[in-house]
Each structure stands twice: as C-alpha cells, then as structure tokens.
Amino acid sequence: MTFGREGTEQARVHTIEDALQFSTFFQAHGHNEIDTARFYGEGSSESFLGDLDCRKRGIVMDTKTIPQLVGKCRRAMLQKKAGDIPPSI
C-alpha cells in the first residue's frame, strides 16, 4: 500500500481517509511499522503519513535516503538528508 497524491508514480491510496482506513486495519492485525521513502509518491507519501499522526498512534516509521554518489554516504550528509524528512513522521 503506497500512499500519495493522485497521479504520482507508485501511489495507490490517494486520500487521507483511505490511508487512515488502511493503516487502522494494518494496526488491528498486529502491525506497527511502515516503510516509506522520500521518493515514494514523488515525496507525497511521507506527507500523507505525517497527516495520519502515526507517531501518536504508535506506528513506527522507517524512511530512507539514497546516496547520490558512491562513497558519499557519510555522517554529515546523512544528517543533512535527515533534515529533509517531515518532522511529523
């Protein structure tokens, strides 16, 4: 299930209401971890998840960044990239 703005690549769930319904069902079956990435739904997936108050609901968020250049995955770059993650997730 990939949440995100309609018309964006990979996104299949396009409204906050539907995303809430999916995530509630997901939690009701004992799951609490959602994987996302800045590029899912052209960046809109993380925004959707932030709007769902996942942190308050006990959902653990995993997100990632992709190093742009081989060998550049250093602490300073990762800290800079982490600043791009919406604080709501």
QUIRAFEN-V154673 format. One record per run of one state. SS is the DSSP state (H for helix, E for strand, L for the rest). FROM is the first residue (numbers start at 1). TO is the last residue. If there is no record, write none. Layout:
BEGIN
((SS	FROM	TO) (SS	FROM	TO))
END
This chain:
BEGIN
((L	1	2) (E	3	3) (L	4	12) (E	13	13) (L	14	15) (H	16	28) (L	29	32) (E	33	35) (L	36	39) (H	40	51) (L	52	59) (E	60	62) (L	63	74) (H	75	82) (L	83	89))
END
